[in-house]
């Protein structure tokens, strides 16, 4: 009741000031809070996704390395020398021990050369051990007395042994051991192929693709033991609860509350060593530290905006005290074609009623104008989208067909380069769904297209692109240069015997942007081409007609395409009005 009394007794100026100020402060507070929450969640989500992606890539690299080691080792067991050695062992032919020892040296050397991470190889048999003569064997340590042998007996499914000091050879090297049993046509018990892999080199393989940021990485087995040593490993990563969460699935991520704070954990199981997993952990507080800095910045901005809003609200409320004068000013503004003017008055008298009726009339006029503009703009946008859609499939068909045939001819390096260029080409062509790009990006789009065509037509042509730096940020219609370059290649250079040259140049002239594409091909009839470009759309060239229509829709009569020709040279010239010179209705469509 007291509030209502206060509202009735308070001046209009104060009521408007309080209303404006309260609403503005509320909006600023809600916006700041939402911005902080959204930024924190987005940073956490993106960091988790990035870490998991890097983790999966590193696991794939590790699997590939382990596969290469197994293949190099298994290849040795398929040789006739290895099989003959196994047959001699089965027959207890000890007289051939030294002969077999000598013959196996070549296999050991080949395996070590094939996979440089292999430190040493040992074939343990009942008739004696076989190993590389370049290594010093600890003869007082038989294999069946080592911890590796005992683990293989206790856990027959185990093939990979985590990092440990080499028990079999001198040097005390840190190695990861692969243990394989004989896979010959006849089974011989207690025959093992032991391959020691340099733990340092394996660690380099794992860490090579990892992000050197604040995330920490750990290679461990499903029991929680470190594969490459415990150096720098936090104690909480060995807790049963942490190991149990990792064992829940093959890969994933979760939050873990550790003594060091809340951690964002991602993990992935190796597909080739199924009891190994790569784990990354990142402190959530470290991740959100930049967001906390943003929080203080948002609070400072909120305080500034609130103070500004209070002062501005007080000023605006004073402007609304003279309704009759405001109505007169509003009518004068409408007289000068300012249809956005509106009369505002809290009074219910004749002036207020006249003002409201006047506002209704202006609202209706504005709606009708907006409907007409929207209808025309949508019509133009639909036409432009239809024309744009014709260019993309045309180029995509030609490029993918070339990539297919290069794959057929095993030219994989060329294919890789073409795929990278094609990716950049599409990124620039799509332009985040916008029809307008910059001249710099459009020239880069043409450069990527020329790189692709140089792969398709090797030695056919060279190219150069020149544009003043001050023009590179000018807005232009996208995909208008590439069709001209394509026309030069297909109709000017394709049948040329000697190497061709394509030049792309951009310059400003008389308030217009002029882009020229010049080739030294077989030439064409420029007058005939210009005549074709003036014919109806269904009579023109496929891509060139699209350029003409799109230029006309965006720039009107201030833009065009024409051809110049002389013996041994053809020039395609694009002319368009610079953005600052264009009419306002066209600017609406480019926003």
N, C-alpha and C positions, 0 to 999 in steps of 0.2 A: 504493500500500500504506500509506504514511504517512497519507494522507487517510482511509482506512478506519479505521485505528487511532485517529486523532484523533476520528472520528465516534463510535466505540464508547466511547471514554474520556471524551468530553465530556458534560456534563450535558444533560438534556432541555431545560432552560430555555435554555441557550446555543444548542443546535441549532435550536430553534424561532426564537430571536431572529435567528440568522444567515440562516435560510431566509426568514423574513418580510422582513427588511431587504434581502437580495439581490434577491428577486423584485420588491419594491416599487421599488427603485432602477432595475432593468432596465425595468420598465413605464413609469416616469416618463420615463426617457431616451428610450425608443422613441416615447412619445407626444409629447414635446417636439420631437424631430427630425421626426416625421411632420407635426406641426402647422406647423412652419416651412416644410417643403417644399411642403405643400399650399397654404398661404397665398401663397407666392411664385408658384407656378404659376397659381393662380386669379387673382391680381392681374394677372399678365402676360397671361393669356388674356382676361380681361374688358377690360383696357385696350386690347388689340389689337382686340377685337370692337367696342368703343365707338368707337375712332378710325376704324375702317373704315366703321362705320355713318354717323358724322358726315361722313366723306369722301364717301360715296356720295350723301348728301343734298345736300352742297355742289355736287357735280358735276351733279346733277339741276337744281339752281337755276341753275348756270352755263349748262347746255344750254338751259334755258328762256329765259334772257336772250339767248343767241346766236340762238336760233330767232326771238325777237321782232324782233331787229335785222334778220335776213335777210328775214323776212316784210314788215317795214316797207319795206325796200329793194326787194324783188321786186315789191311792190304798186305801187310807183312806175313800174316798167318795163312794167306791164300797162295803164297809162293811155293814152288816145288821144293826149294831148299828147306823151308820150314817143315813141310809135310814129311820129307825124307828124315829130317831130324827126329820128328815125333815117331816115325816108324822104327828108327834105330833104338829109340828109348823104349818103345813097346817091346821090341825084341831083345832088350837088355844088351845091345851091342855096344859095349863101352869102348871098344877099340876104335870106333869112329868119332869119339868125342872131340878130339882136336881138329879132325877134318871138318866136322860140322861147325865147330866153334869158328874156324877160319871162314867157312862159307857164309855164315850168318853175319859177318862184319859188314858186308855190302848192304844187307837188308837194314841193319841198324843205322848205317850212314844215310841210306836213302830216306828212312823215316824221319831222321833228325833234320835233314835238308828240306824235306817236304813240309814239316811243321817245326819252325825254329823255336817254339816254346818248349819242345821236348828236351829235358835236361839229360835224362838217361833212360835206358831200357834194360830190363833183366828178364830172362826166361828161366824160371825156376822149375827144375825137373828132378825126379828121383835119381837120375844118372849124373847130375851136376848142373851148375848154372852156366848160362850163356849170356854174355853182355859185351858191350862195346869195349874194345881194347884201349880206347882213349880214356876210359874211366877207371879209377882205382877202386876195386871191389873190396869191401870189408869181409875177408874170408872167414873171420871168426864169428860172423853174424849170419847164420843160415836164415833163409826166408821164413821157414816154419817156426822160428823162435821169435819172430817180430810181432808187434802189436797189430800190424796190418793183417797178418795171417790169422791171428786170433779173431779179429773182427769179421773177416770174411767167413770164417767158420761159424761164428755166432749169428751173423746177419748175411746169409748167402745172397740176398738180393742187392747188397751194396756193391757198387762198382767204383764210386769215387770216394776217396779218403781226403778229408780236410787238410789244410796246411799243417805240416809237421817237419821236423828236422829229419833229413834223409838218413835212415838207419842202414842202408845197404851199400852206399858208396861214400868214400872219403870226401871231405870238404864241408860237411855240416850245412849243406844248402837247405833253404826252406822250399819244400816242394809240395804240390798237390798230386796225389797218386791215383792212377787209373789201373784197376786190376781186372784182367780178362782171363777166362779159362779157355783151354784149347777147344777150338771149333773144327777139328779135322773129322774125317770120316770114321775114324776109330777113336774111341774114348780112352784116354790115358789118365788115371787119377793123379792128383797132386802135380799137375802141370799148369803153371800160371805165367801169364804175360804181365809184367809189372812195368808201367810207363810212368816215370816221374816227370811232372810238368813244373817248370819254373814258376813258383808262386808269385814272384814279383811281376813277371810278364803277364800272368793271368790277371793280376790286379790292375795292371795298366789297361788291359782290354776292357775290364769292367768300368773303370773310371774315365775312359777316353770320351764316351758319349754323354757323361753326366754333366748336369748344370753346375757350374762352379759357384753357385749362389749360397744362400744361407742354409739350404737343406743338407742334411747329413745322410750318408748311404752306408749300408751294411749288408754284406753277403754272408748268409748263414744257412744252416740246414734246418729241417723241420723240427729237430730236437732242441734247437736254440744255440747250437755250437757255431762259432765263427768259422767260416771257410778259409779266410785269409788272415787269421790272427785277431786277437782281442785288443790291439793297440787303439786307444781312444774310444773304446766302446763303453757307453754308460752302463752302470750296473742294472738300471731298471729294465733294460732290453733283455735281461736274462731271467726276469721274473716269470713264474708259471702263468700268471694271468695274461701277460703280454704274448707269450708263446701260444697260449690257447686262442687268443684273438686272431693271430696270424694263421693258425691251422683251420680257421672256419671255412675258408674257400681258397681256390687257386690264386686269385688276385682280388684286389679291392683297396679300400681305404677306410679309415676310421679315426676317431679322436681318442686319445689315451691320456689320462691324467697321471703324470709322472711326478716324482719329487722336484723335477726341474720346471714344472708347469705343464699346461695342456699342450699336447703334441698332436700335429696332423700327420698321420702315418699312412703311407701307401706301400703296397707290396705286390710282388708278382712271382709266381713259381716258374722255375726253369723247365722248359719242355724236354730238355735233353738230359738233365740231371734232376730227376723229379723230386729228390729230397733236398734240393737247394732252392733258396728264394732270395731275391734282392729286395731290401727294405729301405725306404727313405723316411726320415722323420724331420719335422720342421716345427719349431716353437711357434705356437699361435700368437703369443704376445709379440715376438719379433716380427711376424708377418703383419700384424695390425699396427705396428708402431707408426708407419706413415699415416694411417687413418687417424690415430690419436692426434697427430699434428694437424691434420685437416679439421678435426673437431674444434681445436682452439681457433683456427682460422674462420670456421663457420660461425662460432660464437662472436668473434670480433665483427664479422660482416653483419650478423644479426643485430648487434648493438648499434652499429652505424646506421643500418637501414631503419631501425626502430626510431632513432632520434630524428632522422631525416623525415620519416613518415609523420611523426608528431608535429614537426614544424610545418610540413607541407599541408597536413590536414587543417591546421589552424588557418593557414593562408587561404586555402580553398573555401573554407566555410565562410570567410569574409566576402568572397566574391559572389555569393548567392543571396545577398541581402536586398538586392534591388531587382525584383522580378520584372517590373515594367521595362526597365532599361535593358535587362537581359533579353526580354522578348523582342524588343526593337533591334538589338544587335543581332539576334538570331535571324530575324527576317532579312536584315541587310546581308548577312553571310549567305543565306539561301539565294538572295538576289544575285550574288556574285558566284553562283553555281557551286557553293559549298553545301552539298546535300547531306553531309555528315553532321551538320549543326542540329542541336536539340535544345528545347526550352525545358528548364527544371524549376519547379516552384512547389513549396509545401502548402500553399494557400488554396482554398476551395472557392475563391471568388471568380468573377467574370474573366479576369485576366488569366488566372490559372486554367480555367476551362478552355478558353481560347487557345492557350498555349498547348494544352494536351491534344486538342483536335488538330492543331497545326502539326504537332509531332506525329500523330497518326497518319496524316497525309504524307509527310516526309518518309515515314517508315514504309508505307506502301510503294511510294515511288522508288525508294532504295531497293526494296525487294524485287520490283519489276526489272530494274536496271541490273541487279545482281543475277537474276535468272537469265536474262539475255546474255550477259557476259559469260556466265558459267556454261550456258548451252554452246556458245561459239567456241569457248576454250576447250570444252570436252570434245567437240567435233574435230578441232585441229589436232588435239592430242591423239585421238583415235586414228586419224589419218597418218600422223607421224609414226606412231607405234606400228601400224601396218607396213609402212615403207621400211622402217628399221628392221622389222622381222624378216624382210626379204634378203637383206645383206648377210646376216649371220649364218643361216644354213648354207648359202652359196659358198662362202669361204670355208666353213667347217668341212663340207664334203670334200673339197679339193685337198685340204691339208691332211685330214685323216686318211685319205686314200694313199697319199705319199708316204705317211708314217707306216701304213700297213705293208707297203712293198719294201721299205727299208728293213722292217722286221723280217720279212721273208728272205732277204738277202743277208741277214745276220749283221747288219750295220748298227750295232747296239749303241755305240758312242754317239753316232749321228742321231739316233732315235732319242737318246737322253737329252741331247742339246735341243732337239726340236720340241720335245715335250715341255722343257723349261721355257722356251720361247713362246710356245703355244699357251702355257699357263699365264705368262706375263701379258700376252696378247689379249686373252680373254678378260684378265683382271682390268686392264686399261679399257677394253671395249665395253665391258659391263658398267664400269664407272659408278658402282653402287646404285645402279638403276637410274642415274641422272642422264638426261639427254645432252647436257652441256658439260664440256670438259675444258681444260686449258690447252693452249697451243703446244706447250711443252709436252704434255701427256699425249696429245694427238701425234706429235712427231715421234715420240718414243713408241707409240703403237705402230706407226709405219716402220720404224727401225726393226722391231721384233718381227713384223711380217717379212721384211726383206731378209732378215737372218734365216727365217724358215725357207724362203724361196731360194736362197743361196745353197741351202742343203739339198733342196729338190733338184735344182739345175746347177750342178757343180761346175764352176769355171765359166758360167754363162755371162755373169755381169759383176761389176763392183758398184758401190753406191756411196753417196755423201749427202749429209744433211746439214744445212746452215740456216741459222736464225739468230737475229740480235737478241741478247739476253733480256732486254727490256720488253720484248714481245711475248716471252714464254708464258707469262701469267694471264695473257688475254683470253677471255672466254670464247670458245668456238664450238660449233656443232661437232659431236663425236663421229668417228668413222667416215670422214670425207676425203682423207688423203689416201688411205689404203686401197680403195677401188681404183684410183687413178694409177697407183703403182702397179696393181695387178694388171691393168689394161696395158701398161708399158711392157710388162714382162711377156704377157701372152700374145700381144699383137705387134710388139715392136722388136723384142729381143729373142723370142723363143726359136725362131728359124735363122737367126744371125750366126754366121760361121765364126767370126772373131768375137773376142770378149766385148761385152757391152758396158755402158755406164749409165747410171740413173742418178740425177741430182734433184734434191728437194730443197727449195729455198723459200724463205718467208721474209716479207718486208712490208712496211707501211707506206701508203701512197695516197695523199689527198684525203685523209680521214678514213681510208679503207685498208683492210688487211688483204694482201695479195700473196697467194701461195702458188708456186709453180713446180711442176713435176716434168723434168726434161730427160729424154732418153735419146741415144744415138742409134736407134733401131732402124728397121726398114722404112719407117715413115708411113704417113697416111694422108688422105685427102682432108685437110683441115676444114675446107668449106663444106664438104659433104657431111663431116661430123657435126659442125655447127648447125647445119640444116636439120639433121636428125634430132638434135637436142631441142629444136623448136617445134617438132611434131608432137601429136598426142602421145600420152604415156605408153600406150600399148604398141606403139611403133618404134620405140627407142630401144637402146641397149639396156640390158637388165640392171647392172649395178650403176652405170652412169646416169640413167634416168632417175634412179632413187636419189642420187646426190642432188640433181637439179630440183626435184620436187621438194626434198627436205630443205634445201636452201631457200626456195620460194616460200615455204610455209613459215620458216623462222625469221627470215630477213626481208621478205617482200621483194620489191624490184631492185633493192640495193645490192643484190648478190647474183652471181651467175658463174657459169662454167663455159670456157671457150678453148678452142684448140688452135695452135699455130704450128706450121710445118714448113720445113725447107729440106733440101736433100741431106739425108743422113741425120736428121734431128726432128723430133716431135716434142712440142711443149703443150702441156695441159695447164691452164691458168684458172685458179679459183679466186674470185673476188667477193668479198663480203664486207658489210659495214661493221666497223668496230662497235663493241657493246655499248659504249657511251653515246654513240651516234644513233642508236636504234630507237624506234618509237616505243612509248611506254606500254601499249597493249601487248607487245611481244615479250617485254620483260616479265609479265605476269606468268607466262608459260615456262620460264626457265627457273623459277624458284623452287 
